[in-house]
Amino acid sequence: MFKRSVSKYGIYDTKYVDDDDSKTFTILLKTTSYPGKVIKKIEDLNHFSKRMKRQLKTKKREYGRKKLSDGKTISGKNRLSNKIDWCGYLKAARDGTSYGHKPHALPRPVLDANKPVFDNISSRESLARVVDALGQNPNDGFHSLVWFMSPKHKTTSGTTFEIACHLAIVIFNGGYFALDLFNNMCDCRGYYTDQAMIPLDNSRLNSESKTNNRKTRKEAGRDVQENVDNDQTNNSNNAPGNDDKTTDDNETVADNDERITDDNDTTSSSDESSNDSDGETNHMDKEETLINPDTRTNEILETNDGTSDDEDGYYNPRDKRSYTTANIILSSPHAGSDMPEDVPDRTIGGCRRANSTVCSFQFDDPCDDGVRCPVTTVQDFAMDDRFAEDVADQLNQTYAIIPFLVVAKWNRKKIDFNREMNEATFNHLEAIKSYRSYHDYLEEAIATIERKFHGQGLLLDVHQHAQGK
C-alpha cells in the first residue's frame, strides 16, 4: 500500500497507526522510500492503554516472592488485606468518626516498585505517540468479518477470499440489510430474508449497547456512593450502634461494581411462573400458537443466557418469546409483593432539616436534627396483581400481538418504581440497581418503538385496580 501510494494515488502516507508490533514498522521503513519524507509511527490508543496493565503484571511477577524494603512482599497477606486500617474510610466507619476526604498514597515500598511503570507511560516521548488518539478498531472490525467468512486456519480459494472481502465491505459499511446479493441472484429478496437480516444488525447494535450500559452503570454507581459518603460525613449526629452496619454496607459497596450486570438486559422468569398450575401452562401454550410468524417483528429483546432477574425487583413474563409485535408498553410499578430482607423499608420516611424546605431520603439517616417526611408505601392491593399480565394475554388472544411488559416484583414498602429515584429507593444501592433496571427496560422499549414505529406508541402505566378482574 505504501509502495504504490505515490504512483497510483499521488500521495505520501507519512503516518502509520501501529498496534505495538514493531516488526511491521521496521519492515515498512526498510521497504518504503519517500525522498525527503519521514514515516511517523502513531500507536493505537487501545493497545497503549493496555501497556500499563502488562507492565504492572510484570512488576508483580518480578516482585512475587521478593521482599521490599519494609520486609513485606508487594501483595498478599500483611500488605493491604490484613486489617481494614489501611483504608481510612473503613477505619473511620468502624470507629464512628468522620472521614476526611484527602489524598492517600500506597505504602512507600509498593509505590517505589510501581513508580517506574507510571514514569515510563506518562513520559513525554510515550504520550507523544498517542496524542492523536487514533485506534485500529475499524480495521479490527473489518478484518474480523473477513476472517469470519474466510477463516485463516482453513484453505480457501482466491475467489472465496475475494467474495468474503466484498461482503465484509458491504456489511461493515451498511449492515447485513444492505446486502444486494439476493437481488442480484434472484431479482428479488423475500420478506423472510429481510426478517433474517435485520436481527443480525440488531444483535451487533445490542452488543455495543450492552457494553456502553455497563460502563454507564458502573460510573453511576460510583457517583451514588460518593453522594452517600458525603451525606454520612456531613451528618455528625449518627446514632450509636450503627458502626457495624456502616462497615457492612461499605463492604457491600466494594463488591458492587463486580456484581452489577447489564441491567438493561431483561430476563425471563416465566419458566418458573408457568409451573404454578397446569391451567396457566396451557394458557401460555395457547398464546404461543396464536403468534403468526408474519406478524412478528425482528427486534430481539432478550438473549436467554440463563441469568435471573429475581434480585432486580421486576420481571417480564413475555421475554422468552423474544419478539414484540406492538407499539404498546405496559408498566405495572405497584404489582409486587416480595419483601427482600437486605433492602430496608421506606416506612421510616425522609428527613427535612430545620434550615431546609426539601426532604432528603437516606435509608440510614437517623434524622436527629430534623423532622420526618412521610412517604407513600401502601400497596394498591395486598397481594401481587396479574392485571397487567391479563391485559397482555387478552391483547395476544384477541389481536395476536405481543406488547412490551414490565411488572414490579418487590413490594412498595421496599421500592416505588413510580417515584423519583431518591424517594423511590432511599439511596440504597440494591434498590437503586433495581430502579435503574426497571426504567432502563422502559427506555429500551421506547427506543425500539421510536425506531420501528416512527415514534408512534402508547405507554400504559397500569396501577392495581382490581386483582384478576
C-alpha positions as CSV (number, residue, x, y, z in Angstrom):
1,M,0.0,0.0,0.0
2,F,2.8,2.4,0.9
3,K,4.8,1.4,-2.2
4,R,2.0,2.2,-4.7
5,S,0.7,5.3,-2.8
6,V,2.6,7.8,-5.0
7,S,2.4,6.0,-8.3
8,K,-1.2,5.1,-8.1
9,Y,-2.7,7.9,-6.0
10,G,-0.1,10.6,-5.9
11,I,0.0,10.9,-2.1
12,Y,2.6,10.2,0.6
13,D,1.4,8.1,3.6
14,T,3.6,9.7,6.2
15,K,1.6,8.4,9.3
16,Y,1.2,4.8,10.3
17,V,-1.1,3.7,13.2
18,D,0.6,0.7,14.8
19,D,-0.7,-1.8,17.3
20,D,2.6,-2.1,19.1
21,D,4.0,-4.5,16.5
22,S,7.4,-3.0,16.0
23,K,8.4,-5.7,13.4
24,T,5.8,-4.3,10.9
25,F,7.0,-0.7,11.3
26,T,10.7,-1.8,10.9
27,I,9.9,-3.6,7.7
28,L,7.9,-0.7,6.5
29,L,10.9,1.7,6.9
30,K,13.1,-0.7,5.0
31,T,10.9,-1.3,2.1
32,T,9.3,2.1,1.6
33,S,11.2,5.1,0.2
34,Y,9.8,8.6,0.3
35,P,12.5,11.0,-0.7
36,G,12.7,13.7,1.9
37,K,9.7,12.3,3.8
38,V,9.7,10.5,7.2
39,I,7.0,8.0,8.1
40,K,5.8,8.7,11.7
41,K,4.5,5.9,13.9
42,I,1.3,6.6,15.8
43,E,0.4,4.0,18.4
44,D,-3.0,2.5,18.7
45,L,-4.7,4.1,21.8
46,N,-6.3,0.8,22.9
47,H,-3.0,-1.1,22.8
48,F,-1.3,1.8,24.5
49,S,-3.8,1.8,27.4
50,K,-3.1,-2.0,27.9
51,R,0.6,-1.4,28.2
52,M,0.4,-0.2,31.8
53,K,-1.6,-3.3,32.8
54,R,1.0,-5.5,31.2
55,Q,3.9,-3.7,32.9
56,L,2.3,-3.8,36.3
57,K,1.7,-7.5,35.9
58,T,5.4,-7.9,35.0
59,K,6.3,-6.0,38.2
60,K,4.1,-8.3,40.2
61,R,5.8,-11.3,38.8
62,E,9.2,-9.7,39.3
63,Y,8.5,-9.0,43.0
64,G,6.3,-12.0,43.5
65,R,8.3,-13.6,46.3
66,K,10.9,-10.9,46.7
67,K,10.6,-8.7,49.8
68,L,10.6,-5.0,49.5
69,S,12.5,-2.5,51.8
70,D,9.9,-2.9,54.6
71,G,10.3,-6.7,54.7
72,K,6.9,-7.5,53.0
73,T,6.1,-8.7,49.6
74,I,4.4,-6.4,47.1
75,S,1.0,-8.1,47.6
76,G,-0.8,-10.7,49.7
77,K,-1.4,-11.0,53.4
78,N,0.0,-8.4,55.7
79,R,0.3,-5.9,52.8
80,L,-3.2,-4.5,52.2
81,S,-5.6,-7.1,53.4
82,N,-4.6,-8.0,56.9
83,K,-6.6,-5.2,58.5
84,I,-9.0,-2.6,57.3
85,D,-6.9,0.1,59.0
86,W,-5.1,0.7,55.7
87,C,-8.4,2.1,54.4
88,G,-9.1,5.4,56.2
89,Y,-12.7,5.4,55.2
90,L,-13.4,1.9,56.7
91,K,-11.4,2.8,59.8
92,A,-13.5,5.9,60.3
93,A,-16.7,4.0,59.8
94,R,-15.6,1.3,62.3
95,D,-14.6,3.9,64.9
96,G,-17.6,6.1,64.4
97,T,-15.6,9.1,63.4
98,S,-15.9,11.4,60.3
99,Y,-13.6,10.7,57.4
100,G,-11.5,13.4,55.8
101,H,-11.6,13.2,52.0
102,K,-8.0,13.9,51.3
103,P,-5.4,12.2,49.0
104,H,-4.0,8.9,50.3
105,A,-0.9,7.1,49.0
106,L,0.1,3.5,48.7
107,P,2.8,2.2,51.1
108,R,6.1,3.7,50.1
109,P,7.8,0.4,49.1
110,V,4.9,-0.6,46.9
111,L,4.9,2.9,45.3
112,D,8.6,2.7,44.7
113,A,8.3,-0.6,42.9
114,N,5.5,0.5,40.6
115,K,6.5,4.1,40.0
116,P,8.9,3.3,37.1
117,V,5.8,1.9,35.2
118,F,3.9,5.2,35.6
119,D,7.0,7.3,34.8
120,N,7.5,5.3,31.6
121,I,3.9,5.5,30.4
122,S,3.5,9.2,31.3
123,S,6.7,10.4,29.8
124,R,6.5,13.0,27.0
125,E,8.0,10.6,24.5
126,S,5.4,7.9,25.3
127,L,2.4,10.3,25.3
128,A,3.5,11.9,22.1
129,R,2.8,8.7,20.2
130,V,-0.9,8.7,21.2
131,V,-1.5,12.5,21.1
132,D,-3.8,12.0,18.0
133,A,-5.9,9.4,20.0
134,L,-6.2,7.1,17.0
135,G,-7.2,3.5,17.0
136,Q,-7.5,0.4,14.9
137,N,-10.9,-0.6,15.9
138,P,-12.4,-0.1,12.4
139,N,-9.6,-2.2,10.9
140,D,-10.0,-4.9,13.5
141,G,-13.8,-4.9,13.0
142,F,-13.4,-5.2,9.2
143,H,-10.8,-8.0,9.5
144,S,-13.0,-10.0,11.9
145,L,-15.7,-10.0,9.3
146,V,-13.3,-11.1,6.6
147,W,-11.8,-13.9,8.6
148,F,-15.3,-15.0,9.9
149,M,-16.3,-15.8,6.3
150,S,-12.9,-16.9,5.1
151,P,-11.1,-18.3,8.2
152,K,-7.3,-18.2,8.4
153,H,-6.9,-21.7,9.6
154,K,-8.8,-23.2,6.6
155,T,-7.6,-23.3,3.0
156,T,-9.8,-21.3,0.6
157,S,-9.6,-20.2,-3.0
158,G,-8.8,-16.7,-4.1
159,T,-12.4,-16.4,-5.3
160,T,-13.8,-17.3,-1.9
161,F,-11.5,-14.8,-0.2
162,E,-12.4,-12.1,-2.7
163,I,-16.1,-12.7,-2.1
164,A,-15.5,-12.6,1.7
165,C,-13.7,-9.2,1.3
166,H,-16.5,-7.7,-0.8
167,L,-19.2,-8.9,1.6
168,A,-17.3,-7.6,4.6
169,I,-17.1,-4.2,3.0
170,V,-20.9,-4.1,2.4
171,I,-21.7,-5.4,5.9
172,F,-19.2,-3.2,7.6
173,N,-20.5,0.0,6.0
174,G,-24.2,-0.7,5.7
175,G,-25.0,-3.8,7.8
176,Y,-26.5,-7.1,6.7
177,F,-29.7,-5.5,5.5
178,A,-27.7,-3.6,2.8
179,L,-26.7,-6.8,1.0
180,D,-27.9,-6.9,-2.6
181,L,-26.7,-10.4,-3.1
182,F,-30.2,-11.9,-3.2
183,N,-31.5,-9.2,-5.5
184,N,-28.7,-9.9,-8.0
185,M,-29.1,-13.7,-7.8
186,C,-32.9,-13.9,-7.7
187,D,-34.1,-10.5,-8.9
188,C,-35.9,-10.2,-5.6
189,R,-35.5,-10.5,-1.8
190,G,-38.3,-12.1,0.2
191,Y,-39.9,-11.0,3.4
192,Y,-38.3,-13.7,5.5
193,T,-34.9,-12.9,4.1
194,D,-35.3,-9.4,5.3
195,Q,-36.5,-10.6,8.7
196,A,-33.4,-12.8,8.9
197,M,-31.1,-10.0,8.1
198,I,-32.4,-7.3,10.5
199,P,-31.9,-9.3,13.7
200,L,-28.2,-9.8,12.7
201,D,-27.9,-6.0,12.5
202,N,-29.8,-5.6,15.8
203,S,-27.5,-8.1,17.6
204,R,-24.5,-6.0,16.7
205,L,-26.1,-2.9,18.0
206,N,-27.3,-4.7,21.1
207,S,-23.8,-5.9,21.9
208,E,-22.5,-2.4,21.6
209,S,-25.4,-1.1,23.7
210,K,-24.7,-3.6,26.5
211,T,-21.0,-2.5,26.7
212,N,-22.0,1.1,26.9
213,N,-24.6,0.4,29.5
214,R,-22.2,-1.5,31.7
215,K,-19.8,1.4,31.7
216,T,-22.5,4.0,32.4
217,R,-23.9,1.9,35.2
218,K,-20.6,1.5,36.9
219,E,-20.0,5.2,36.7
220,A,-23.5,5.9,38.1
221,G,-22.9,3.5,41.0
222,R,-19.7,5.3,41.9
223,D,-21.4,8.7,41.8
224,V,-24.2,7.4,44.1
225,Q,-21.7,6.0,46.6
226,E,-19.8,9.3,46.6
227,N,-23.1,11.1,47.5
228,V,-23.7,8.6,50.3
229,D,-20.2,9.2,51.6
230,N,-20.7,12.9,51.6
231,D,-24.0,12.7,53.4
232,Q,-22.5,10.5,56.1
233,T,-19.6,12.8,56.5
234,N,-21.8,15.9,56.8
235,N,-24.1,14.3,59.3
236,S,-22.1,14.3,62.6
237,N,-25.0,13.1,64.7
238,N,-25.1,9.5,63.7
239,A,-27.0,7.2,66.1
240,P,-24.8,4.9,68.2
241,G,-24.8,1.2,67.3
242,N,-24.7,1.8,63.6
243,D,-20.9,1.3,63.1
244,D,-21.1,-2.3,62.3
245,K,-23.9,-1.8,59.9
246,T,-22.0,1.0,58.1
247,T,-18.9,-1.2,57.8
248,D,-21.0,-4.0,56.3
249,D,-22.7,-1.6,53.9
250,N,-19.4,-0.3,52.6
251,E,-18.0,-3.8,52.2
252,T,-21.0,-4.5,50.1
253,V,-20.3,-1.4,48.1
254,A,-16.7,-2.6,47.5
255,D,-18.0,-5.6,45.6
256,N,-20.9,-3.8,43.9
257,D,-19.1,-2.9,40.7
258,E,-18.2,-6.5,40.1
259,R,-21.7,-7.7,40.7
260,I,-23.5,-5.1,38.7
261,T,-24.6,-6.7,35.5
262,D,-26.1,-5.2,32.4
263,D,-29.4,-4.2,34.0
264,N,-30.6,-3.1,30.6
265,D,-31.0,-6.8,29.7
266,T,-34.4,-8.1,30.7
267,T,-34.5,-11.7,31.7
268,S,-37.2,-14.4,31.7
269,S,-38.8,-15.7,34.8
270,S,-41.9,-17.1,33.0
271,D,-40.4,-20.6,33.2
272,E,-40.9,-20.6,36.9
273,S,-44.3,-18.9,36.9
274,S,-45.6,-21.3,34.2
275,N,-45.2,-24.2,36.6
276,D,-47.6,-22.8,39.1
277,S,-50.6,-24.6,37.6
278,D,-51.5,-26.7,34.6
279,G,-54.1,-24.2,33.6
280,E,-51.7,-21.4,33.4
281,T,-49.2,-23.6,31.4
282,N,-51.9,-24.5,28.9
283,H,-52.8,-20.8,28.7
284,M,-49.2,-19.9,27.8
285,D,-49.1,-22.7,25.2
286,K,-52.3,-21.4,23.7
287,E,-50.8,-17.9,23.4
288,E,-47.8,-19.4,21.6
289,T,-49.9,-20.9,19.0
290,L,-51.6,-17.6,18.3
291,I,-48.4,-15.9,17.2
292,N,-48.3,-15.8,13.5
293,P,-44.7,-15.5,12.1
294,D,-46.0,-13.0,9.5
295,T,-46.9,-10.6,12.4
296,R,-43.6,-10.9,14.2
297,T,-41.0,-8.1,14.1
298,N,-37.3,-8.6,14.2
299,E,-36.5,-6.9,17.4
300,I,-34.7,-9.3,19.8
301,L,-35.5,-8.1,23.3
302,E,-33.8,-10.9,25.3
303,T,-30.9,-13.3,24.9
304,N,-31.8,-16.1,27.3
305,D,-28.4,-16.7,28.8
306,G,-29.6,-18.3,31.9
307,T,-29.4,-15.2,34.1
308,S,-32.1,-14.4,36.6
309,D,-33.9,-11.2,37.4
310,D,-35.0,-12.3,40.8
311,E,-32.9,-9.7,42.6
312,D,-33.8,-6.9,40.2
313,G,-37.2,-6.3,41.7
314,Y,-39.1,-6.7,38.4
315,Y,-39.7,-9.3,35.7
316,N,-41.1,-9.6,32.2
317,P,-43.0,-12.9,31.7
318,R,-43.1,-12.3,27.9
319,D,-39.3,-12.1,27.3
320,K,-38.8,-15.8,26.4
321,R,-40.7,-15.2,23.2
322,S,-38.0,-12.8,22.0
323,Y,-40.4,-10.9,19.8
324,T,-42.7,-8.0,20.3
325,T,-45.3,-7.1,17.7
326,A,-47.0,-4.0,19.0
327,N,-46.0,-0.4,19.8
328,I,-47.6,-0.7,23.3
329,I,-45.8,-0.7,26.6
330,L,-47.5,-2.0,29.8
331,S,-45.8,-0.9,33.0
332,S,-47.1,-2.1,36.4
333,P,-45.0,-0.4,39.1
334,H,-47.0,-1.5,42.2
335,A,-47.8,-5.1,41.4
336,G,-45.2,-6.8,43.5
337,S,-45.4,-8.4,46.9
338,D,-41.8,-9.7,47.6
339,M,-40.0,-8.3,50.7
340,P,-36.3,-8.8,50.3
341,E,-34.7,-8.7,53.7
342,D,-31.5,-7.0,52.6
343,V,-33.4,-3.9,51.3
344,P,-34.6,-1.6,54.1
345,D,-38.2,-0.5,54.4
346,R,-39.2,3.0,53.2
347,T,-41.7,3.4,56.0
348,I,-39.3,5.4,58.1
349,G,-39.9,8.4,55.7
350,G,-37.5,11.1,54.7
351,C,-35.9,13.9,56.7
352,R,-36.3,17.6,56.5
353,R,-33.7,19.6,58.3
354,A,-34.5,22.8,60.2
355,N,-32.7,25.0,57.7
356,S,-34.2,23.4,54.6
357,T,-37.6,23.1,52.9
358,V,-36.6,20.0,51.0
359,C,-36.8,16.4,52.2
360,S,-33.8,14.1,51.8
361,F,-34.2,10.4,51.6
362,Q,-31.5,8.2,53.1
363,F,-32.1,4.7,54.4
364,D,-29.7,5.0,57.4
365,D,-30.4,8.7,58.3
366,P,-31.4,8.9,62.0
367,C,-32.8,12.4,61.3
368,D,-31.8,13.6,64.8
369,D,-31.7,17.2,63.7
370,G,-34.9,17.3,61.6
371,V,-38.4,16.1,61.2
372,R,-39.7,13.1,59.2
373,C,-41.3,13.4,55.8
374,P,-43.9,10.7,55.2
375,V,-43.8,8.7,52.0
376,T,-46.5,6.5,50.4
377,T,-45.8,2.8,51.0
378,V,-49.4,1.4,50.9
379,Q,-49.9,-1.2,48.2
380,D,-52.9,-0.7,45.8
381,F,-53.7,-4.3,46.7
382,A,-52.3,-6.6,49.4
383,M,-51.3,-9.4,47.0
384,D,-49.4,-9.4,43.8
385,D,-51.6,-8.4,40.9
386,R,-51.8,-10.0,37.4
387,F,-53.9,-7.2,35.9
388,A,-51.2,-6.0,33.5
389,E,-50.4,-9.6,32.5
390,D,-54.1,-10.3,31.9
391,V,-54.2,-7.2,29.6
392,A,-51.2,-8.6,27.7
393,D,-52.9,-12.0,27.5
394,Q,-56.1,-10.5,26.1
395,L,-54.2,-8.5,23.5
396,N,-52.5,-11.6,22.4
397,Q,-55.6,-13.8,22.3
398,T,-57.8,-11.1,20.6
399,Y,-55.4,-9.4,18.2
400,A,-52.4,-11.8,18.1
401,I,-50.0,-9.1,19.2
402,I,-47.4,-9.0,22.0
403,P,-46.8,-5.7,23.9
404,F,-43.8,-4.7,25.9
405,L,-44.5,-5.7,29.5
406,V,-42.6,-4.9,32.7
407,V,-44.0,-5.8,36.1
408,A,-42.8,-4.9,39.6
409,K,-41.8,-7.8,41.8
410,W,-40.9,-6.0,45.1
411,N,-43.4,-4.6,47.5
412,R,-43.9,-0.8,47.5
413,K,-42.5,-0.7,51.1
414,K,-39.1,-1.6,49.6
415,I,-39.2,0.4,46.4
416,D,-41.6,2.6,44.4
417,F,-40.8,2.4,40.7
418,N,-43.3,5.2,40.1
419,R,-41.4,7.9,42.1
420,E,-38.3,9.9,41.7
421,M,-35.2,7.8,42.4
422,N,-34.2,9.3,45.7
423,E,-37.7,8.9,47.2
424,A,-38.2,5.6,45.5
425,T,-35.0,3.9,46.8
426,F,-33.9,5.9,49.8
427,N,-30.4,5.7,48.2
428,H,-29.9,2.1,49.0
429,L,-27.6,0.5,46.4
430,E,-29.6,-2.6,45.8
431,A,-32.8,-0.6,45.4
432,I,-31.1,1.8,43.0
433,K,-29.9,-1.1,40.9
434,S,-33.5,-2.4,40.7
435,Y,-34.9,1.0,40.0
436,R,-32.5,1.6,37.1
437,S,-33.2,-1.8,35.7
438,Y,-36.9,-1.2,35.6
439,H,-36.6,2.2,33.9
440,D,-33.8,1.1,31.6
441,Y,-36.2,-1.6,30.2
442,L,-38.8,1.1,29.6
443,E,-36.3,3.3,27.9
444,E,-35.2,0.5,25.7
445,A,-38.8,-0.3,24.8
446,I,-39.4,3.4,23.9
447,A,-36.3,3.5,21.8
448,T,-37.4,0.4,19.9
449,I,-40.9,1.9,19.3
450,E,-39.3,5.1,18.0
451,R,-37.1,3.1,15.6
452,K,-39.7,0.5,14.4
453,F,-42.9,2.5,14.6
454,H,-41.6,6.0,13.7
455,G,-42.1,7.2,17.3
456,Q,-45.8,6.3,17.4
457,G,-46.6,4.3,20.5
458,L,-48.7,4.0,23.7
459,L,-47.4,3.6,27.3
460,L,-49.9,2.5,29.8
461,D,-48.9,2.9,33.5
462,V,-51.1,0.2,35.0
463,H,-51.8,0.5,38.7
464,Q,-53.7,-2.2,40.6
465,H,-57.3,-1.5,40.1
466,A,-58.8,-4.9,40.9
467,Q,-56.9,-8.1,41.2
468,G,-57.7,-10.6,38.5
469,K,-60.6,-8.5,37.0
